[in-house]
Amino acid sequence: MEKNIYPYLIEEQKIKKYYELLLNNNYKLKIFDKKKNKEIYNLFLPKIRNLLFWTFNLNSTNKKNSKEEFNNTQNELKSTICGNYYCNVFEKKDTTIICFNNGICFGIGNNEKEIKKAKRYQKNLNMAEINIREEEKYTIIEKKTENEAITYLYILELYKMIFLNKTQKDIADPNKFNKARIKFVKFSEQIYNIKITDNTEANEKINEWDKEFELDNIYIKIDNSFDLLYKNNRINENIKLKIICIIMCAITTIVGIINLCITIS
């Protein structure tokens, strides 16, 4: 079965509100199960699995962290809970919405009308701003049910590509530079430098997609840009510090001369 994937952006500070809008429009948070979704559970290694699929834990026997308790919660509170996690998956019939807490989202399915409806809440953000065509869509073929795990793997690769493109744009803005640097470091630690799976076939696909999206090239360019800009900023700071020191020394010298003149007179 062929599935279309539509990436889009939501303002990061409004992501919790966006989750509430999805829930109010009859989307349900996908609660993963170790038995029903064993292919996903087995494909992803623990660190990345806990980051992307936190709802596996909602099927715990712990009553304070249960599926039933979550489902009985009001949508406003549900959205707040979801906002505390790195990634959330919502479903409505044949449409799936995957969102990361930085506002990078994906609509998955063949109901273009429904996905456009889900995308309409984005404001002042478009893919063209990060050098990706607004109408861009990606396609993956699911031959069997177990291939759902490969779809999530592909989404993760798309996420990496969009995150890096967005970071390239943000570092060009002096007002966003420091935040972009902090996010890039976290992204490297949590996603980019983490081993995703120990499945040989899946790793071959990851390498193939990495090359297709030129992820390593973009990553290195960004890393080098941060180093260069950081060094330039340090140089500028040192120059400013030296200028201040020279001015202070000059002032001290002038004051000393004035005091000496007063003493002599």
Salt bridges, closest charged atoms under 4 A:
GLU11 OE2 - LYS14 NZ 3.93
GLU12 OE1 - LYS183 NZ 2.66
GLU20 OE1 - LYS17 NZ 3.84
GLU91 OE2 - LYS30 NZ 3.32
GLU114 OE2 - LYS92 NZ 3.52
GLU142 OE1 - LYS3 NZ 3.60
GLU148 OE2 - LYS30 NZ 3.76
GLU157 OE2 - LYS160 NZ 2.97
ASP170 OD2 - LYS166 NZ 3.47
ASP170 OD1 - LYS176 NZ 3.97
